[in-house]
Amino acid sequence: QVQLVESGGGLVQAGGSLRLSCAASGSFFSIIGMGWYRQAPGKERELVAGAEYGDSVKGRFTMSRDNAKNTVYLQMNSLKPEDTAVYYCAAEALLDGDGSPVDYWGQGTQVTVSS
């Protein structure tokens, strides 16, 4: 199993920055990929960063990964009120060397951008 723990959310004014972190722990063979999604009230969950960036965050958000720590970061700059959402970390992991990949989600961290 994989546990994902996010941190770094909070309240920031428009134009400000935040950095989210997500650390993976538990018993697994390897982490294939990690990424970030978000869900605003009344909206569907959408991709923020992974194999690609969501259109609305391109040029403002940057994802990085520390493979040694199984940790992924999301640097969010030039934040806008429409970036307000719960941000979720996601990971695709192999629990053993022969199995199929399994998807895991973090509990989410709230990001609120005030105008």
N, C-alpha and C positions, 0 to 999 in steps of 0.2 A: 504494500500500500504506500501511497504518497500523500504527504500532508504539505499543503501550500499555505504559507503565512505571509500575508501582505501587510505593508506598513507604509506610512508617509502621506496618507490622505489628510485632508483638512480644509480649512476655509482660506481662500486667497482672493485678493482683488483682481479684477480684470487687468490683463497685462503682466501679471505676476507669474511666478514659476513654482512648481512642486516637483519632487522626485519620489516616485513610488518604488518600493522594493518588494520582491517576492522570493522567499527562500523555500526550496523544496527539501523535504527530509522524509525519512522512512526507510522502508526496505524495498529496494528496486534494483534492477540490473543496470538500467541506464535511462537517462532523460533524453528523449529524441528531440523534443522541441518545447519551447515555452513562449508564451505570448500574453497579450493583454486584450481584454474586451471591456466594454462598458454598457451600462443600461441606465437610461434616464427614465423618470416616471412616465408611464404611459407609452413607452417606446420599446421596441425589441432590442435585444442584446446585439451589439455590433462590434466588429473587429476594430481594434485601435492599432495594434502593432503585432506582427508575427512574421510570417514569411513576407508580408508586405504591410504597408501602412494604410489605414483608412484614409479616404480622400480628404476628409475634413480636418485631419491632423498633420498631413504631409507638410514638411518644412517647419513644423513647430514642435513636434514630439520626436524623441529619439529613444529607441530601445537598445539596451546593451545587456550583455550576459557575461557572468563570471562562471565559467564551467567548473572550475575547481571548487567553487562554493555552491554550485547548483542554484545560483541566484540570478534573477533577471531584474533589470531596472527599467524604469520609464521616466525619462526626463521630459517634463512638460513645460514648455515656455510659451510666452504670449498667450496665456490662458484667456478664454472667452467665457461669458456666462453660459453659452450653449455647450461648454465642456462639462458642465455640472452633471454628475452621474455617479453611480456606484461602479467602481473599477474592479474588475475581476482578473486575477491571474489564472492562466490555464497552462497545463503541461500534458504532454503526451509521453508516456513512459512504457518501458518494457520491464515487466516484473521479473522475468527470467529471460534467458538467452534464446528460448525457443518459442515463446508465446507471441500473441498478437499485442499491438500497442493498446494501451488503455488511457483514456482521457480523465484528467482530474481538474477540479476547480477549487480556487480559494474561496474564502468566506466573503470577500469583497471589502473594499475600503471606500468611504464616501469622499468625493471631491466636490466642493462647492465653490463656485466662482461668482463673486458678487460684482455687480455693475457699478 
